[in-house]
Amino acid sequence: MRCPKCGSRSTGRIGQDQFYCWDCNVEFHVQGSFVRIYSIDPEGAAILESVKSPNETELSSIRDNAVHGLQKGTNS
């Protein structure tokens, strides 16, 4: 799975439809047809950075990778 902000594959699943990018240190949440990107402040609070409406191919890729990661028991 690729990070919607930096494109890195260094991502991990942290919850249902929630992911973390180790390269740019953001959380992203898939919500319907939108991806919400949160920066993490030094105290650990998530601050909404942007909301993206990815094209259908990107969204399908995010969801497919999340499902395959769960089936394989991996986070990426």
N, C-alpha and C positions, 0 to 999 in steps of 0.2 A: 504494500500500500504506500502511496506517496502522500507526503504532506501537501495540503492545498496552499500553504504559504511559500515554502521554499523548494518543494519538489523532491525532498529527500525521502529515501526509503527507510530511514532510521526511525520508524514509528512503532508504537506499541499500544495495545488495547488497555484502557484503564477502567472501562465500564461499558454498559450497553450503549452502542453507537457513540462512544467517547474514546478518543485516542490522544496520544502524546507524541510530539516530535522531539527527539533528543538533539537534533542539530540546531533548530531555531528556538527550542524551549517554549513551545506553545501547545495548548490543548485545543483539539477541534472536535466538535460535536456534529454528527449528522442528524438533522431534524427535517424530515420530509424531503423537500427538494432543495434545502439550504444546508450550508455548512457554516457553522459559527466558529470563529477562531478567537481564542482567549489567550492573552499574555498572562504570565504568572508573576505577581509582584514579590519582592523579597520576603514578605510575611506569609506567602503561600496563597494569597487570594487570587482568584481568577477574574480578570478584567476583560470585558468584551472589546476586542480589537476590530473585528470586521465580520460582516455576514456576506457570504458569497452564494450565488446561485450558479453552481457549476453546470456545465452542459451535461446532458443525459449520459454520455459516455463516461465522464469523470465520476459521476455519482454512482453509476453501475459498478465501476471499478472499485470504488471505496467500499460499497456494500458487499460485492463478491469477495473481496479480500478479507473483509471482516468475517464473513461466513466460513470461508476456507480456513482462516486462522483458528476459529473455534473448533472446526472439525478435526484439525490436525493437533490442536492443543498448544498452538504457538501464539505469539503476540504480534507477529508481523506478517 
